[in-house]
Amino acid sequence: MPRLAINLHKLSAIVNTIIPILTLAFLLLGIYQSLYFHIGTVIFGILFMANIYLMNFQTDYAILRNFGILGQMRYILESIGPEFRQYLYASDTEEKPFNRTEREEVYNKAKNLDSTSAFGSQDLFNEHEIKIRHSIFPIPKEEVKPYSVTFGEERGIKNSHTITKPVMISAMSFGALGENAVRSLARGAKKAKITMNTGEGGYPKHHLLESPDLIFQMGTAKFGVRNEDGSLNDEKLKRLSMNPNIKMIEIKFSQGAKPGKGGLLPKEKITKEISELRGVPMGKDIVSPAGHIECIDPKSTIQFIKRVQDISLLPVGIKLVFGNHGEFKSLVKEMKKQKIFPDYIAIDGAEGGTGAAPKSFMDNIGVPLFPALESVQRILIEENVRDKLKVIASGKLINPGKQIIAIALGADAIYSARGFMLALGCIQALRCNKNDCPVGITTQNKHLQKGLDIKDKSKRVANYAINLDKEFKEILSATGSREYKELRNKKLYIPKVEAIAMSE
C-alpha cells in the first residue's frame, strides 16, 4: 500500500505561485468590482511581500529561503513540539541518531546562546553510561594549559602540523555536501583556527576557496590523485601536497557507517563539476572499491603508507574502523618490523555517520568507538609503540563530555562531522542520500543550496568550535587536570569495570 505523503517541494512552489496571482486578482476586483475586495489585496499582498523577503533577503533560516511562507510551518510546529511530544509523540531523548536535547545543545553553541540545562539530566545513569570523574580539588581555569598536538613530530619532519583546539572537522566531501555547505565549513574552520578534513571528493576546489588548514583524504578510489586503474598517481599527489593549505594526508581504509565497503555517491548528486573533480562519468552511482589496490596485507599496507609519506613530505595518517583484534595487532607488529609508522590513526566508531550506506552495514558491522579506542590503546601500549603516533577519535562526538571521554580512553584529538552539520543548521531530516536536503547542506540542488548563507553559517561553525573548546577547558579544570595528557581512563567511571573491581 503506497504511503500517504505530501511533496513539500511541489506544494511550496504552488503556494508561492498562487499568492502573487491572488494578490493581483483581488487588486483588480477591488478596482473594478468593489472596494471590499481590497481586504484580500492587503492580506495576500502582505503574504507576497513577506515571501519576497523570506526567500531573497533574510539569511538566518535556510528553510524559509527555500520554501517561503510554507516553511514557517516548520518553526511553528517546532515551537510547540515539546508539548506535542509530551502527550502524543516521542520524548526529547528518544530521537535517533541525535535526540532533541543533543541537537539543541549544538544549535545553542553555534548561535552563541546559553547552552545550559535545568532541573536535572535526562540521561538514564545505568550500567551502560561512562561518566567523567571530577576532583574535589579542581584546577583553577587559568592554570589549565593551552591544548596543543603536533602531528609528524615523532618522525621529526619539517612540515609537521600543530592543532591548538582538540576538535577538527571530520571528512565530508564536496559531492556528499553542496558547495555552500563546504565553503561555510571551510570559512568557519579558518575563523576558529581549526583543521578540516576534505573527505574523499577529489581535488578540494571549494575547500581551498576559503583557505583553511586542510587534511586531504585519499579514499580507496583515490579521487584527485588516481590513475585510471585506481592506483595512486605519485605526481598528482606530489602537486597537491605542495599546496600550502594542505597540511596532512589521510589514507582512508574504512569508515564507521560502512566498514568493509567503499564510499557511495548516488548518481542524483553527481554534477558535471563533481564528475570533473573526481574524474568519473555522470549518470551512474559512484561506488568506491572496498580497499586500496596497493594494500593486500599488512606488509604492503605499511609500504604504501611509507610511499605516501615520501611523496607528500607531510604528516600522513590512516583512518579505519576497529574490527578484528588480531588483524589490527598484526598491522602494528608490521609497523614495528618495518620501523614505519603513520603519523596518526583515526579510529571511527561503528556509530559514525555517512551520506549513503546500506542499512545492514550501518546497523550491524564494526565496533563502537569507546570499546574500539580501549582496544587500540591497549594494543599500542602492549607493543610499546604508543609514543610513535597520535590517535584521533570519531563517532557521535558532538559535545565536550563525550570528547573528554574519548581522550581519556586514548585519543589525542577529535573528529566531528555531524556536530558541524548541526552547527550549519541540519534538522536531521535523514535525506542526505536523496539530494533534496531541505536546508541545503547535503544536496547539489542550487535552489535548495540558496538557503544556506555562507557568511551567516560560517559564523555558527566558528562559534560551535570555540564554545566546544571553552567547555573542554572547563571540564579539564573540574577533573583536576592541567592538560589533556592527564586524561586517562582512571579519570572515568566505567560501570561494568567498576562492578568487576568491587567483586574481586
C-alpha positions, 0 to 999 in steps of 0.5 A: 500500500503506497504511503500517504505523503505530501511533496513539500517541494511541489506544494511550496512552489504552488503556494508561492505561485498562487499568492502573487496571482491572488494578490493581483486578482483581488487588486483588480476586483477591488478596482473594478468590482468593489472596494471590499475586495481590497481586504484580500489585496492587503492580506495576500499582498502582505503574504507576497511581500513577506515571501519576497523577503523570506526567500531573497533577503533574510539569511538566518533560516535556510528553510524559509529561503527555500520554501517561503511562507510554507516553511514557517510551518516548520518553526511553528510546529517546532515551537510547540513540539515539546508539548506535542511530544509530551502527550502524543509523540516521542520524548526529547531523548528518544530521537535517533541518531541525535535526540532533541536535547543533543541537537539543541545543545549544538544549535545553542553553541553555534548561535552563541546562546546559553547552552545550559540545562535545568532541573536535572539530566535526562540521561538514564545513569545505568550500567551502560553510561561512562561518566567523567570523574571530577576532583574535589580539588579542581584546577583553577581555569587559568592554570589549565594549559593551552591544548596543543598536538603536533602531528609528524613530530615523532618522525621529526619532519619539517612540515609537521602540523600543530592543532591548538583546539582538540576538535577538527572537522571530520571528512565530508566531501564536496559531492556528499555536501553542496558547495555552500555547505563546504565553503561555510565549513571551510570559512568557519574552520579558518575563523576558529583556527581549526583543521578540516578534513576534505573527505574523499571528493577529489581535488578540494576546489571549494575547500581551498576557496576559503583557505583553511588548514586542510587534511586531504583524504585519499579514499580507496578510489583515490579521487584527485590523485588516481590513475585510471586503474585506481592506483595512486598517481605519485605526481598528482599527489606530489602537486597537491601536497605542495599546496600550502593549505594542505597540511596532512594526508589521510589514507582512508581504509574504512569508515564507521557507517560502512566498514568493509565497503567503499564510499557511495555517491548516488548518481542524483548528486553527481554534477558535471563539476563533481564528475570533473573533480573526481574524474568519473562519468555522470549518470551512474552511482559512484561506488568506491572499491572496498580497499586500496589496490596497493594494500593486500596485507599488512606488509604492503599496507605499511609500504604504501603508507611509507610511499605516501609519506615520501611523496607528500613530505607531510604528516600522513595518517590512516583512518579505519574502523576497529574490527578484528583484534588480531588483524589490527595487532598484526598491522602494528607488529608490521609497523614495528618490523618495518620501523614505519609508522603513520603519523596518526590513526583515526579510529571511527566508531561503528556509530559514525555517520555517512551520506549513503550506506546500506542499512545492514552495514550501518546497523550491524558491522564494526565496533563502537568507538569507546570499546574500539579506542580501549582496544587500540590503546591497549594494543599500542601500549602492549607493543610499546609503540604508543609514543610513535603516533597520535590517535584521533577519535570519531563517532557521535562526538558532538559535545565536550563530555563525550570528547573528554571521554574519548581522550581519556580512553586514548585519543589525542584529538577529535573528529566531528562531522555531524556536530558541524552539520548541526552547527550549519543548521541540519534538522536531521531530516535523514535525506542526505542520500536523496539530494533534496536536503531541505536546508541545503547542506547535503544536496547539489540542488542550487535552489535548495543550496540558496538557503544556506548563507555562507557568511551567516553559517560560517559564523555558527561553525566558528562559534560551535568550535570555540564554545566546544573548546571553552567547555573542554577547558572547563571540564579539564579544570573540574577533573583536576587536570592541567592538560589533556595528557592527564586524561586517562581512563582512571579519570572515568567511571566505567560501570561494568569495570567498576562492578568487576573491581568491587567483586574481586 
